[in-house]
Amino acid sequence: MKKSLSLLAAAALLGTLVPAALAQAVDPGVPVGNDSNLSLNVYGRGQLFSVLQNVPDPRRDNNRAYMFLKESRLGVKGDYDGTFKYDLQLAFGGEDANGSNTDMSLLDFAADVPIKPLGENTVFKFGQFRVPFGREGLTDRGYMDFGERSVANLPVYQGRDYGMAIMATHGVWTGTLGTWSGGGRNVPQRFLPERLGVPELVARFGYNDGVDEDIYHVKGVDLGVNRTEKAAYISALFTHDTQIGHSTALGVHTIDTNLMLDANYNPYLKNGGPNGGVGNYALNSVGSADTMQRGDYWALGTDAAIRHPLGNGQAVAAEFEANWTGFQNRFGVLHMASGRVQGEYEVGPFGIGLRYALLSMDKKSGYLTAAASPAKGATNTNGNMAKPIQEITPALAWHVKGHNLKVVADLPIYPNCPTFYDPNLGVYAFPDPTAVDEVTVSGGSTQRHTVTEARLLIQFMF
């Protein structure tokens, strides 16, 4: 804990050494090829991420220290002859751990084609891009004044997928409706036998008077606010899974995933059971091509944001979000709910923020022991996952040159947080990505402890 407080204090002290005049917002992107027909702008971002973590661990050190290259991005965007806008973004290095895509991974490759017969501000969007559900999941990490998204984002995060959508704006009202594969991004072409369900359908509608560029481009922080800006949305998602090859569309969603699409936390997702689940069955047995049971996956959410200038280089901002998601097939029903509130006070080049997030998982969430084969309707669950999980995160951001060069320090505290004990290695904390696969470790156990982290992020962007 002392290390955590020291790290946050050091960032605050460092910030006092630089005058407010340096905090000037600079729009990312460098024009490199512009003529009467084509505009082409190159942009990029790098983030160095350091973490000090305190986790009670009877086998290894309670205090840990990590450092990662969190983001390494490069992209191009522009307009072609007024016919369409385009955006291409790549991730390099070890940002994603997804088999052969670890060296270079396609994030965005999308075009926006105006459809003027349907309205001056109506576009057809297609390619690979963000699925428009939930404000926090849509927020560009380059414009966040926290080191990471909150635990409230874990059960509903959609990330990127390939598909198509219509987006329309009329004054302050805006909306989008589209369909995506449901399998996530970077899925290769494989023409497999399938039993078609309902493709993933997503809708997001609401009010926006200047907070967001559009539904698909969301900033968590906007420097230099000169008027009160507001936005409020509702989002909805539904799909009936498609059986394809040896699995299902949702079952192969291996990147940009969430708790509901993770078999470690959703025991019904890949459930097959003996003889297709007739009679007794193993709740977490992996299904075959013949026995895999398709399910319905849905999510509902609402979110809002407001920003207000106070004058003299000062402003305040606040966000709210609440989501509810579920999954159902013949083996059972699972629900998760989450919420987040956060606020920030901006003064000169500094942002002082505070976030509270809550995650409530179903009592059937978490791992059901593989050795058990209870009768249908019986449960053999990890009760430690059913209690609410909380996050309290104060943060301090120093915008040396707007978002183009900034330092973010935050101190997430997870009271009574689930931790997973591996008898061979030690303890993993639930909020961290590595902990996902530790739920089911042989001979392991789940406990509850307070986990504290101190995070420092240094970002450059152009």
C-alpha positions as CSV (number, residue, x, y, z in Angstrom):
1,M,0.0,0.0,0.0
2,K,2.9,2.4,0.8
3,K,4.4,1.7,-2.6
4,S,1.0,2.5,-4.2
5,L,0.6,5.8,-2.4
6,S,4.2,6.7,-3.2
7,L,3.7,6.2,-6.9
8,L,0.6,8.4,-7.0
9,A,2.3,11.1,-5.0
10,A,5.4,11.1,-7.3
11,A,3.2,11.6,-10.3
12,A,1.5,14.5,-8.6
13,L,4.8,16.1,-7.7
14,L,6.1,15.7,-11.2
15,G,3.0,17.5,-12.5
16,T,3.7,20.6,-10.5
17,L,7.0,21.2,-12.3
18,V,5.4,22.1,-15.7
19,P,3.4,25.2,-16.5
20,A,-0.2,25.0,-17.6
21,A,0.7,26.6,-20.9
22,L,2.0,23.2,-22.1
23,A,-1.5,21.6,-21.9
24,Q,-2.6,22.3,-25.5
25,A,-4.8,19.8,-27.2
26,V,-3.5,18.6,-30.6
27,D,-5.7,16.6,-32.9
28,P,-4.0,13.3,-33.8
29,G,-3.1,12.5,-37.4
30,V,-0.5,13.8,-39.8
31,P,-1.5,14.6,-43.4
32,V,0.8,12.8,-45.8
33,G,-1.2,12.5,-49.0
34,N,-3.9,15.1,-49.8
35,D,-5.1,16.2,-53.2
36,S,-8.5,16.9,-54.8
37,N,-9.5,13.3,-54.7
38,L,-7.9,11.7,-51.7
39,S,-7.0,12.7,-48.2
40,L,-4.7,10.4,-46.2
41,N,-3.6,11.0,-42.6
42,V,-1.3,8.8,-40.6
43,Y,-1.8,8.5,-36.8
44,G,-0.3,6.4,-34.1
45,R,-0.1,5.8,-30.3
46,G,2.2,4.2,-27.8
47,Q,1.6,3.5,-24.2
48,L,4.1,2.3,-21.5
49,F,2.2,0.8,-18.6
50,S,3.6,0.1,-15.1
51,V,1.7,-1.6,-12.3
52,L,2.5,-2.1,-8.6
53,Q,0.1,-4.6,-7.1
54,N,-0.6,-5.8,-3.5
55,V,-2.2,-9.3,-3.4
56,P,-2.2,-11.5,-0.2
57,D,-0.2,-14.5,-1.4
58,P,0.9,-17.4,0.9
59,R,3.3,-18.8,-1.7
60,R,4.9,-15.9,-3.5
61,D,5.4,-12.1,-2.8
62,N,2.4,-10.1,-1.8
63,N,3.9,-7.1,-3.7
64,R,4.4,-7.4,-7.4
65,A,5.8,-5.0,-10.0
66,Y,5.0,-5.2,-13.8
67,M,5.7,-3.1,-16.9
68,F,4.2,-3.6,-20.3
69,L,3.9,-1.9,-23.7
70,K,0.2,-1.6,-23.4
71,E,-0.6,-0.1,-26.8
72,S,1.4,0.1,-30.0
73,R,-0.9,1.4,-32.7
74,L,-0.5,2.8,-36.2
75,G,-3.3,3.7,-38.6
76,V,-4.4,5.8,-41.6
77,K,-7.7,7.6,-42.1
78,G,-9.1,10.0,-44.6
79,D,-11.6,10.5,-47.4
80,Y,-11.8,9.4,-51.0
81,D,-13.3,11.9,-53.4
82,G,-16.3,12.5,-51.1
83,T,-17.4,8.9,-51.9
84,F,-16.5,7.4,-48.5
85,K,-14.4,7.9,-45.4
86,Y,-12.0,5.2,-44.3
87,D,-10.2,4.2,-41.2
88,L,-7.5,1.5,-40.8
89,Q,-5.8,0.7,-37.5
90,L,-3.2,-1.9,-36.6
91,A,-1.9,-3.1,-33.2
92,F,1.7,-4.3,-33.0
93,G,3.9,-6.1,-30.5
94,G,2.4,-8.1,-27.6
95,E,-0.8,-6.1,-27.1
96,D,-3.0,-9.1,-28.1
97,A,-2.3,-12.7,-27.2
98,N,-4.3,-14.5,-29.9
99,G,-2.2,-17.2,-31.5
100,S,-0.7,-16.2,-34.8
101,N,-2.0,-12.6,-34.4
102,T,0.4,-11.7,-31.6
103,D,2.8,-9.8,-33.9
104,M,0.4,-7.6,-35.9
105,S,-3.3,-7.5,-35.4
106,L,-6.0,-5.7,-37.5
107,L,-8.2,-3.6,-35.3
108,D,-10.2,-1.3,-37.7
109,F,-10.7,-1.5,-41.4
110,A,-13.9,0.2,-42.2
111,A,-15.5,2.6,-44.7
112,D,-18.3,5.1,-44.1
113,V,-20.4,5.6,-47.3
114,P,-22.9,8.5,-47.3
115,I,-26.5,7.5,-48.2
116,K,-27.9,10.9,-49.0
117,P,-31.4,9.6,-50.2
118,L,-31.9,8.6,-46.6
119,G,-30.7,11.9,-45.1
120,E,-27.8,14.3,-45.3
121,N,-26.2,12.7,-42.2
122,T,-26.8,9.0,-42.9
123,V,-24.0,6.6,-43.6
124,F,-23.6,2.9,-44.4
125,K,-20.6,1.6,-42.4
126,F,-19.0,-1.7,-43.2
127,G,-15.8,-3.6,-42.5
128,Q,-14.3,-4.4,-39.1
129,F,-14.9,-1.8,-36.4
130,R,-16.2,-1.3,-32.8
131,V,-19.5,-2.9,-31.9
132,P,-21.6,0.0,-30.6
133,F,-22.6,-1.2,-27.1
134,G,-21.8,0.7,-23.9
135,R,-20.0,4.0,-23.5
136,E,-16.9,2.6,-21.6
137,G,-16.4,-0.1,-24.2
138,L,-16.6,2.4,-27.0
139,T,-14.2,4.9,-25.4
140,D,-10.9,5.2,-27.2
141,R,-8.2,4.4,-24.7
142,G,-6.1,7.3,-26.0
143,Y,-8.7,9.7,-24.5
144,M,-9.1,8.1,-21.1
145,D,-7.7,9.6,-17.8
146,F,-7.7,6.2,-16.1
147,G,-5.2,3.5,-16.6
148,E,-7.7,0.9,-17.7
149,R,-11.5,0.4,-18.1
150,S,-13.4,-0.6,-15.0
151,V,-14.7,-4.0,-13.7
152,A,-18.2,-2.8,-14.8
153,N,-17.0,-3.3,-18.4
154,L,-16.0,-6.9,-18.0
155,P,-19.4,-8.7,-18.6
156,V,-20.5,-6.5,-21.6
157,Y,-17.4,-5.5,-23.5
158,Q,-17.9,-6.1,-27.2
159,G,-14.7,-4.8,-28.7
160,R,-14.4,-5.0,-32.5
161,D,-16.1,-7.4,-35.0
162,Y,-16.8,-7.4,-38.7
163,G,-20.2,-6.4,-40.0
164,M,-22.2,-3.6,-41.3
165,A,-24.5,-0.9,-39.9
166,I,-26.5,2.2,-40.7
167,M,-25.9,5.3,-38.7
168,A,-28.1,8.4,-38.9
169,T,-28.0,11.8,-37.2
170,H,-30.7,14.4,-37.1
171,G,-29.8,17.4,-35.1
172,V,-29.0,16.3,-31.6
173,W,-30.6,12.8,-32.1
174,T,-28.5,10.0,-33.4
175,G,-28.7,6.2,-33.8
176,T,-27.2,3.1,-35.4
177,L,-28.5,-0.4,-36.2
178,G,-26.3,-3.1,-37.5
179,T,-25.3,-6.8,-37.6
180,W,-22.0,-8.4,-36.8
181,S,-20.6,-12.0,-37.0
182,G,-20.6,-12.5,-33.3
183,G,-17.2,-14.3,-33.6
184,G,-15.0,-11.3,-32.9
185,R,-12.3,-9.7,-35.0
186,N,-9.6,-11.3,-37.2
187,V,-11.5,-14.5,-38.0
188,P,-10.1,-16.2,-41.1
189,Q,-12.2,-17.4,-44.0
190,R,-13.3,-21.0,-43.2
191,F,-16.4,-22.3,-45.0
192,L,-17.7,-24.8,-42.5
193,P,-21.0,-26.7,-42.1
194,E,-23.4,-24.6,-40.0
195,R,-26.8,-24.4,-38.4
196,L,-27.8,-20.8,-38.8
197,G,-29.2,-18.9,-35.8
198,V,-29.8,-15.1,-35.6
199,P,-26.8,-13.0,-36.5
200,E,-25.7,-10.6,-33.8
201,L,-27.9,-7.5,-33.9
202,V,-26.9,-4.3,-32.1
203,A,-28.8,-1.0,-31.8
204,R,-27.7,2.2,-30.0
205,F,-29.8,5.4,-30.0
206,G,-29.7,8.6,-28.1
207,Y,-29.0,12.3,-27.6
208,N,-25.7,14.0,-28.3
209,D,-25.1,17.7,-28.5
210,G,-21.3,17.6,-28.9
211,V,-19.9,15.2,-26.4
212,D,-19.1,12.6,-29.0
213,E,-17.8,12.9,-32.6
214,D,-20.3,10.2,-33.4
215,I,-21.6,6.9,-32.0
216,Y,-18.4,5.0,-32.9
217,H,-15.9,7.6,-31.8
218,V,-16.1,8.3,-28.1
219,K,-13.7,10.3,-25.9
220,G,-13.6,9.9,-22.2
221,V,-12.0,13.3,-21.8
222,D,-12.4,16.4,-23.9
223,L,-9.9,19.2,-23.1
224,G,-10.9,22.8,-23.6
225,V,-14.7,22.5,-23.1
226,N,-16.2,25.9,-23.7
227,R,-19.9,25.1,-23.3
228,T,-22.1,22.5,-21.5
229,E,-22.2,19.3,-23.5
230,K,-24.5,16.3,-22.9
231,A,-25.1,12.9,-24.2
232,A,-27.4,10.0,-23.3
233,Y,-27.9,6.6,-25.0
234,I,-29.6,3.3,-24.7
235,S,-28.0,0.1,-26.3
236,A,-29.4,-3.3,-27.0
237,L,-27.8,-6.5,-28.4
238,F,-29.3,-9.9,-29.3
239,T,-28.1,-13.1,-31.1
240,H,-29.2,-16.7,-31.3
241,D,-25.9,-18.5,-31.6
242,T,-25.0,-20.2,-34.9
243,Q,-23.6,-23.8,-34.8
244,I,-20.5,-23.8,-37.1
245,G,-18.0,-26.5,-37.5
246,H,-17.0,-28.0,-34.2
247,S,-18.2,-25.1,-32.2
248,T,-20.4,-22.0,-32.4
249,A,-19.9,-18.4,-33.4
250,L,-19.9,-17.2,-29.7
251,G,-17.8,-20.2,-28.7
252,V,-14.9,-19.1,-30.9
253,H,-14.9,-15.5,-29.7
254,T,-11.3,-15.6,-28.4
255,I,-10.3,-11.9,-28.5
256,D,-12.1,-8.7,-27.2
257,T,-14.2,-11.1,-25.2
258,N,-16.2,-10.6,-22.0
259,L,-17.2,-12.7,-19.0
260,M,-20.5,-13.8,-20.5
261,L,-18.6,-15.3,-23.5
262,D,-15.9,-16.9,-21.4
263,A,-16.5,-20.6,-20.6
264,N,-14.7,-20.1,-17.3
265,Y,-17.5,-17.9,-16.1
266,N,-20.4,-19.1,-18.3
267,P,-20.7,-22.9,-17.7
268,Y,-23.5,-23.2,-20.3
269,L,-21.7,-21.6,-23.3
270,K,-19.8,-24.7,-24.6
271,N,-21.9,-27.2,-22.8
272,G,-22.5,-30.4,-24.6
273,G,-23.0,-33.2,-22.1
274,P,-23.4,-36.9,-22.7
275,N,-25.8,-37.7,-25.5
276,G,-26.5,-34.0,-26.1
277,G,-27.5,-33.3,-22.5
278,V,-30.2,-36.0,-22.0
279,G,-30.5,-37.1,-18.4
280,N,-27.4,-36.5,-16.2
281,Y,-24.6,-34.4,-17.7
282,A,-21.4,-32.7,-16.8
283,L,-22.3,-29.0,-16.5
284,N,-19.0,-27.9,-18.0
285,S,-18.2,-30.7,-20.4
286,V,-17.2,-29.4,-23.8
287,G,-19.7,-30.2,-26.5
288,S,-18.9,-31.8,-29.8
289,A,-20.2,-30.8,-33.2
290,D,-23.2,-33.0,-32.6
291,T,-24.0,-32.1,-29.0
292,M,-23.1,-28.4,-28.7
293,Q,-26.1,-26.5,-27.6
294,R,-26.8,-23.1,-29.1
295,G,-28.0,-20.3,-26.9
296,D,-29.5,-16.8,-26.8
297,Y,-27.2,-14.0,-25.8
298,W,-28.5,-10.5,-25.1
299,A,-27.5,-7.3,-23.4
300,L,-29.3,-4.0,-22.5
301,G,-27.6,-0.8,-21.3
302,T,-27.9,2.9,-20.7
303,D,-25.2,5.5,-20.3
304,A,-24.8,9.3,-20.1
305,A,-22.1,11.9,-20.0
306,I,-22.0,15.7,-19.2
307,R,-19.2,18.2,-19.4
308,H,-19.4,21.8,-18.1
309,P,-16.8,24.6,-18.2
310,L,-16.1,26.6,-15.1
311,G,-13.9,29.3,-16.7
312,N,-10.2,30.1,-16.2
313,G,-9.1,26.7,-17.7
314,Q,-11.3,24.7,-15.4
315,A,-14.1,22.2,-16.2
316,V,-16.0,19.3,-14.6
317,A,-17.2,16.1,-16.3
318,A,-19.3,13.1,-15.2
319,E,-20.4,9.8,-16.7
320,F,-22.9,7.1,-15.7
321,E,-23.5,3.6,-17.1
322,A,-25.6,0.6,-16.2
323,N,-25.8,-2.7,-18.1
324,W,-27.5,-6.0,-17.8
325,T,-26.6,-9.1,-19.9
326,G,-27.8,-12.7,-20.1
327,F,-27.3,-16.1,-21.8
328,Q,-29.7,-19.0,-22.0
329,N,-29.7,-22.4,-23.5
330,R,-31.3,-25.8,-22.6
331,F,-28.8,-26.3,-19.8
332,G,-29.5,-23.1,-17.9
333,V,-29.8,-19.3,-17.6
334,L,-27.1,-16.9,-16.5
335,H,-27.3,-13.1,-15.8
336,M,-24.8,-10.4,-14.9
337,A,-25.3,-6.8,-14.1
338,S,-22.8,-3.9,-13.8
339,G,-22.7,-0.2,-13.3
340,R,-20.2,2.7,-13.2
341,V,-20.2,6.4,-12.1
342,Q,-17.2,8.6,-12.5
343,G,-16.3,12.3,-12.3
344,E,-13.3,14.5,-13.2
345,Y,-12.2,18.0,-12.3
346,E,-9.9,19.6,-14.9
347,V,-7.7,22.5,-14.1
348,G,-5.1,23.6,-16.6
349,P,-3.1,20.6,-17.7
350,F,-4.3,18.4,-14.9
351,G,-7.3,16.1,-14.5
352,I,-8.3,14.7,-11.1
353,G,-10.8,11.9,-11.4
354,L,-12.7,9.4,-9.2
355,R,-14.5,6.3,-10.4
356,Y,-16.7,3.8,-8.7
357,A,-17.8,0.5,-10.4
358,L,-19.8,-2.5,-9.4
359,L,-20.1,-5.9,-10.9
360,S,-22.8,-8.4,-9.8
361,M,-22.3,-11.9,-11.2
362,D,-24.9,-14.7,-11.2
363,K,-24.6,-17.3,-8.4
364,K,-24.0,-19.8,-11.2
365,S,-21.1,-17.8,-12.6
366,G,-17.7,-19.2,-12.3
367,Y,-16.5,-22.6,-12.6
368,L,-18.5,-25.8,-12.0
369,T,-16.1,-28.7,-11.2
370,A,-15.3,-31.0,-14.0
371,A,-15.5,-34.1,-11.9
372,A,-19.1,-33.5,-11.0
373,S,-22.0,-34.8,-13.1
374,P,-25.1,-33.6,-11.3
375,A,-28.6,-34.0,-12.5
376,K,-30.1,-31.2,-14.6
377,G,-30.9,-28.2,-12.5
378,A,-28.4,-29.0,-9.8
379,T,-25.6,-26.5,-9.1
380,N,-22.0,-27.0,-8.1
381,T,-20.8,-23.4,-8.2
382,N,-18.1,-21.2,-6.8
383,G,-20.0,-19.1,-4.3
384,N,-17.2,-16.6,-4.0
385,M,-18.0,-15.2,-7.5
386,A,-21.6,-14.4,-6.6
387,K,-20.9,-11.6,-4.1
388,P,-20.7,-8.1,-5.6
389,I,-17.3,-7.0,-6.8
390,Q,-16.4,-3.3,-6.3
391,E,-13.8,-0.9,-7.6
392,I,-12.8,2.5,-6.3
393,T,-10.3,4.3,-8.4
394,P,-8.9,7.8,-7.8
395,A,-6.8,9.1,-10.8
396,L,-4.5,12.0,-11.7
397,A,-3.7,12.9,-15.3
398,W,-1.1,15.4,-16.5
399,H,-1.6,16.5,-20.1
400,V,1.8,17.6,-21.0
401,K,0.6,18.3,-24.6
402,G,-3.0,17.5,-24.5
403,H,-3.6,13.7,-25.1
404,N,-0.7,13.6,-27.4
405,L,1.8,13.5,-24.6
406,K,0.4,12.7,-21.1
407,V,1.0,10.8,-17.9
408,V,-1.9,9.0,-16.1
409,A,-1.5,7.7,-12.5
410,D,-4.4,5.9,-10.8
411,L,-4.9,3.8,-7.7
412,P,-7.6,1.1,-8.2
413,I,-8.8,-0.5,-4.9
414,Y,-10.9,-3.7,-5.1
415,P,-12.4,-4.3,-1.6
416,N,-13.2,-8.0,-0.9
417,C,-12.1,-9.0,-4.4
418,P,-12.0,-12.6,-5.7
419,T,-8.6,-14.1,-5.8
420,F,-7.6,-17.5,-7.3
421,Y,-5.1,-19.6,-5.6
422,D,-2.9,-21.9,-7.6
423,P,-1.1,-24.3,-5.2
424,N,1.9,-24.5,-7.5
425,L,2.3,-20.8,-8.3
426,G,0.4,-18.5,-6.0
427,V,-2.5,-16.1,-6.1
428,Y,-4.0,-14.3,-9.1
429,A,-6.4,-11.3,-8.8
430,F,-9.7,-11.4,-10.6
431,P,-9.5,-8.0,-12.3
432,D,-6.3,-8.9,-14.1
433,P,-6.6,-10.7,-17.5
434,T,-4.2,-13.5,-16.5
435,A,-6.6,-14.6,-13.8
436,V,-9.3,-15.8,-16.2
437,D,-7.8,-19.2,-16.8
438,E,-7.0,-19.7,-13.1
439,V,-10.6,-20.2,-12.1
440,T,-10.4,-23.9,-13.0
441,V,-6.9,-24.8,-11.9
442,S,-6.7,-28.3,-10.3
443,G,-6.5,-28.2,-6.5
444,G,-7.0,-24.4,-6.5
445,S,-9.4,-22.3,-4.5
446,T,-11.2,-19.0,-4.7
447,Q,-11.0,-16.6,-1.8
448,R,-11.8,-12.9,-1.1
449,H,-9.2,-10.3,-0.3
450,T,-8.7,-6.6,-0.8
451,V,-6.5,-6.0,-3.8
452,T,-4.7,-2.6,-4.4
453,E,-2.9,-1.5,-7.5
454,A,-0.9,1.6,-8.4
455,R,-0.7,2.2,-12.1
456,L,1.3,4.6,-14.2
457,L,0.7,5.1,-17.9
458,I,2.8,7.3,-20.2
459,Q,1.3,8.0,-23.6
460,F,2.5,9.6,-26.9
461,M,0.1,10.0,-29.8
462,F,0.2,11.7,-33.1
